[in-house]
Amino acid sequence: MPEGDTVFLTGRNLERALAGKTLSRTDFRHPALATVDLTGRSVVAVRTVGKHLFTRFSGQLSLHSHLKMDGSWEIYRPGERWRHPAHQIRVILGTPDTEAVGFRLHELKILPTGQESRLVGHLGPDLLDPDWTPAHAARAAAALAAEPARELGLALLDQRVMAGVGNLYKTEICFLLGVSPWTPVSEVDALQAITLARKLLLANAWRFEQSTTGEVARGRRTWVYERTRQGCFRCGGPVRVAGQGHGVEARPTWFCPRCQPGPAPEATGRHGRP
């Protein structure tokens, strides 16, 4: 699933391509929106909140989209060949010189701009909110600490705590805190975890190459995430992976037993399965 920084950059690219322009073509290939036509409306702005994206149009109307596991928005010139099959398209927003194409977007809604909070009001503070203040950090820290017995990895993924952390950052935050992802929240400094999460997302907000180590060369971008073959980027020791969570919320979770002491499940295979 795309992390909050990927959604943030997607939104900025959409805004750069469309803001201030009038739509000359719209094509919705989503059952609930098949009859919607926004032709003639101008694009006012694009707003992101965690993993949610709102494209705002004149007339106080917004298009909500969520990338889920595999969705994407891509920008093309009219007539340019798409990089994905046409059957994966869910929406096209076209101007005379630009096409914004949404692929594999499973969630699409049209709603009044003033009602965007209906879809994101339950979320914790957005880690990439340009108006972030210490009060936002304190609110998120309090929400994180509210369930002290909860596994840290699961709490970090809870968008009601803070909006924007996905599996990559969950894994790397636990590593940088020096604890196992199965460590109870009560054993870490909640404000430190929130501060670290925001720092990591901010560092990657303007590039698609995500790095938690400060290096962008392939194979050197993460400490333990997807490093079962290479080993821990810090100590070189073996990296284990195990499943964390249940049902649709289950995620493979990488960790270094040497650098991250604490509770952990039995050894599993490379993809988090026994």
C-alpha positions in Angstrom: 0.0 0.0 0.0 1.4 3.4 -0.9 2.6 5.4 2.1 1.5 8.9 3.0 4.6 10.5 1.3 3.8 8.7 -2.0 0.2 10.0 -1.9 1.5 13.5 -1.0 3.8 13.6 -4.0 1.0 12.2 -6.2 -1.2 15.0 -5.1 1.5 17.6 -5.8 2.1 16.2 -9.3 -1.7 16.3 -10.0 -2.0 19.8 -8.8 1.0 21.0 -10.9 -0.5 19.4 -14.0 -4.2 20.5 -13.5 -4.6 23.4 -11.1 -6.0 26.5 -12.7 -7.0 24.6 -15.9 -10.5 23.9 -17.3 -11.5 20.3 -17.9 -12.2 19.6 -21.6 -12.8 15.9 -21.0 -13.8 13.6 -18.1 -14.3 9.9 -18.4 -15.4 7.9 -15.3 -15.1 4.1 -15.6 -16.5 3.4 -12.2 -20.0 2.0 -11.7 -21.1 4.6 -9.2 -19.8 7.5 -11.3 -20.4 6.3 -14.8 -22.8 9.2 -15.6 -20.7 12.0 -14.0 -19.4 14.7 -16.3 -17.1 17.4 -15.0 -16.3 19.0 -18.4 -16.2 22.7 -18.1 -15.2 22.8 -14.5 -11.8 24.1 -13.5 -9.4 22.4 -11.1 -9.0 24.5 -8.0 -6.5 22.5 -6.0 -5.5 19.0 -4.9 -5.4 18.2 -1.2 -4.0 15.1 0.5 -4.8 13.8 4.0 -2.7 10.8 4.9 -3.5 8.3 2.2 -6.6 10.1 0.9 -6.5 12.4 -2.1 -9.1 15.1 -2.9 -9.1 16.8 -6.3 -11.2 20.0 -5.9 -13.2 21.6 -8.7 -15.0 24.9 -9.3 -18.5 24.9 -7.9 -17.3 23.5 -4.5 -17.1 19.9 -5.8 -14.4 17.3 -4.9 -13.3 13.9 -6.2 -12.0 11.6 -3.5 -9.7 8.8 -4.3 -7.7 6.3 -2.3 -4.8 4.4 -3.8 -5.3 1.3 -1.7 -2.7 -1.4 -2.5 -2.1 -0.8 -6.1 -3.8 2.4 -7.3 -2.0 5.3 -9.1 -2.5 8.6 -10.8 -0.3 9.3 -13.8 0.1 12.4 -16.0 0.2 12.1 -19.8 0.2 14.4 -22.8 -2.9 13.9 -25.0 -2.3 10.9 -27.3 0.7 9.7 -25.3 0.7 5.9 -24.8 -0.4 4.8 -21.3 1.9 2.6 -19.3 -0.9 0.3 -18.1 -3.7 -1.5 -19.8 -6.8 0.5 -20.6 -9.0 -1.9 -18.7 -7.3 -0.7 -15.5 -8.4 2.9 -16.0 -11.0 4.2 -13.6 -11.0 7.9 -14.4 -9.5 10.4 -16.9 -9.4 14.1 -16.2 -8.4 15.9 -19.4 -7.4 19.4 -20.4 -6.3 20.5 -23.9 -2.6 19.8 -23.0 -2.8 17.2 -20.1 -4.4 14.0 -19.1 -4.5 12.8 -15.5 -5.3 9.1 -15.6 -6.3 7.1 -12.5 -5.4 3.4 -12.6 -6.8 0.7 -10.3 -8.6 3.2 -8.1 -11.0 1.1 -6.1 -12.4 4.1 -4.1 -13.8 7.0 -6.0 -16.5 9.4 -4.7 -17.8 12.8 -5.7 -18.9 15.0 -2.8 -19.2 18.7 -1.9 -15.8 20.1 -0.9 -17.2 21.3 2.4 -18.0 17.7 3.3 -14.5 16.2 2.8 -14.2 15.8 6.6 -16.9 13.0 6.3 -14.2 10.8 4.8 -11.2 11.8 6.8 -12.5 13.3 10.0 -11.8 10.1 11.9 -8.1 10.2 11.1 -5.3 11.2 13.4 -3.1 14.2 12.5 -1.7 14.1 9.0 2.1 13.7 9.3 2.6 15.9 6.2 0.2 18.6 7.1 1.9 21.9 6.1 0.4 23.5 9.2 1.7 20.9 11.6 2.3 22.2 15.2 3.5 20.7 18.5 -0.2 20.3 19.3 -0.6 17.9 16.4 2.4 15.9 17.7 0.9 15.8 21.2 -2.5 14.7 20.0 -0.9 11.8 18.0 1.4 10.8 20.9 -1.6 10.7 23.2 -3.5 8.5 20.8 -0.5 6.2 20.4 -0.1 5.8 24.1 -3.9 5.3 24.7 -3.6 1.5 24.3 -0.3 0.7 26.2 -0.5 -3.1 25.7 -1.0 -2.8 22.0 1.9 -4.1 19.7 3.8 -1.1 18.5 3.8 -2.2 14.9 0.0 -2.4 14.8 -0.4 0.9 16.6 1.8 2.7 14.1 -0.3 1.5 11.2 -3.5 2.8 12.8 -4.5 5.8 10.8 -6.6 7.1 13.7 -3.4 7.6 15.6 -1.6 9.5 12.8 -2.3 9.5 9.1 0.4 8.5 6.6 2.4 5.6 8.0 2.4 2.4 6.0 4.2 -0.9 6.3 7.6 0.3 5.2 7.7 3.2 7.7 6.2 1.0 10.4 9.0 -1.5 10.0 11.7 1.2 9.9 10.4 3.2 12.8 10.5 0.2 15.0 14.1 -0.5 13.9 15.2 3.1 14.5 13.6 3.0 18.0 15.6 -0.2 18.6 12.7 -2.4 19.5 10.8 -5.3 18.1 7.5 -4.4 16.3 5.8 -6.7 18.8 6.9 -4.5 21.7 4.1 -3.0 23.7 3.5 0.6 23.1 4.1 1.3 26.8 7.8 0.5 26.4 8.5 3.3 23.9 8.4 7.1 24.1 5.2 7.9 22.1 6.3 11.4 21.2 9.6 10.2 20.0 7.9 7.7 17.7 5.6 10.4 16.3 8.5 12.8 15.7 10.4 10.1 14.0 7.5 9.1 11.7 7.0 12.7 10.6 10.8 13.1 10.0 10.9 10.1 7.8 7.9 11.1 5.7 9.1 14.7 5.3 12.5 13.4 4.1 10.8 11.5 1.3 7.9 13.7 0.5 9.3 15.2 -2.7 10.7 12.0 -4.3 9.3 8.6 -5.2 12.5 6.8 -4.0 11.9 6.2 -0.3 14.9 6.1 1.9 15.1 5.7 5.7 18.9 5.4 5.8 19.7 8.7 4.0 21.0 6.8 1.0 19.1 6.5 -2.3 21.2 3.8 -4.1 19.3 0.6 -4.7 19.8 -1.9 -1.9 20.9 0.8 0.6 17.6 2.6 1.2 16.2 0.7 4.2 17.6 -0.7 7.4 15.6 -4.0 7.5 12.5 -3.6 5.3 12.7 -6.3 2.6 16.3 -7.1 3.5 16.0 -10.8 4.3 18.6 -11.5 1.6 21.0 -8.6 2.2 20.8 -8.6 6.0 20.6 -5.7 8.4 22.0 -2.5 7.0 23.4 -1.6 10.3 25.0 -4.7 11.8 24.9 -7.1 8.8 23.2 -9.8 10.7 20.2 -11.8 9.5 16.9 -10.1 9.1 13.8 -12.0 9.9 10.3 -11.5 8.6 7.0 -12.5 10.3 3.4 -11.7 9.8 1.8 -9.1 12.1 -1.9 -8.4 12.4 -4.9 -10.5 11.3 -7.0 -10.9 8.2 -6.9 -8.0 5.7 -4.7 -6.0 8.2 -2.0 -8.7 8.3 1.4 -7.4 7.0 4.8 -9.0 6.6 7.1 -7.3 9.1 10.9 -7.3 8.9 13.2 -7.0 11.9 16.8 -7.6 13.1 16.8 -9.7 16.2 20.3 -8.3 17.1 19.4 -4.6 16.8 15.7 -4.9 17.9 15.3 -6.8 21.2 11.9 -7.7 22.4 9.1 -10.1 21.8 8.8 -11.8 18.4 6.9 -14.7 16.9 8.4 -18.0 15.9 10.7 -18.0 12.8 8.8 -17.8 9.5 9.5 -17.9 5.8 10.8 -15.0 3.7 7.3 -13.6 3.1 6.0 -13.8 6.7 4.4 -17.3 6.3 5.3 -20.3 8.4 
